[in-house]
């Protein structure tokens, strides 16, 4: 099913690279202007080979969105653990999470 090139480069490596490329592209160009062909070009696969990794652009978007959401939640819990009083939690949440979520994208 996967060509020799995919085995050499590693299927998971390609999938991770596609996720990183889409984060950057959606941050810079938005969802509609990001194309599967361009994402494939960035990671060295064809538009057709993209479908070996994700069913669609929407499926990739959902996976990336879930990953980013998990990173934000992890950051939030870390900040809340550091600042357990009610003012510290609010301050950390408003200031810290906004900064961390901006860095994720």
N, C-alpha and C positions, 0 to 999 in steps of 0.2 A: 504493500500500500504506500509506504513512504519510500522515496527514492534514496539512493546512496548519499546524496548531498545532505538530506535531512538527518540521516544517521550520523554522518561525520560532524555536522554542526550541532546536533542534539535537538530533538524535538522540543524539549522543555526550554532550551536556550532560545529557540526561535519564538516560541510562544511568549516568553518573558520579554524578548526584544520587541515583539509586536505590541505588547501591553505598554511598554515604555514609550514606544514611538507614538502610540495613540494618545497617551497622556500629553505629550509635548505638542502634538498636532492639534488636539482639541483645545488646548490652552491657547495656542497661537491663532488658529484659524476657525475654531468652532466645529461643531458636529457635522453640519451640512457640507462644509467645504473640505472636510477630511475624506479622502477616497481610499478605498481598499487597495487600489493599484499603487498609490503613493506610499501607503504603509508597507506594502510588500516590497516596493523598491528600496525603501529605507533599511529593511532587514535582509534583503538579498533573496527574496522569493517572488514568484510570479503571482499575478492576481488570482489565477486559478488555484495555485497552491495554498493561498490564504484559506480556502474552504477546507483544507485538511486540518486546520488548527481551530477555526471558528466557523460556525454555520453562516454567520452574517456579520456585518458591521455592528448591528444592534447587539448581537451576542457578545462581541468583544467589548462594546461599551458597557454592558451590564456587568461583565466580569471585572472590568477596570473600576467601575463605580463602586462595586462591593469591596474591592481591595482598598480603595481610597477611604471609604466609610470605616472600614476596620482600622486603618491607620489613625484616623481622626479619633475614633473611640478609644483606642489604646493611649493616644496622647492625652485625651481628656481624663481618663482614669488615672494616669500618672500625675497629672497636675493636681487633681482633686486629692490624691493621696498625700501630696506634698503640703497642701494648704487645707487643713481639715476644719478650720473655723469658718463660720458662714461668710465673713467678708473676704477671707482668703480664697475660698472656693469661687465666689462670684468674680473676684478680680482675676483669678487664674483662668477661669473659664472664658470670660469675655476677652481678656488680653492674650492669653496663651494659646487658646484653641484657634483663634482667628489667624494668628501668625503661623502656627503649625500647619493648618489646613492650606494656607496659601503656599507653603513650601512643598506640600505633597503634590500639588498640581504644577 
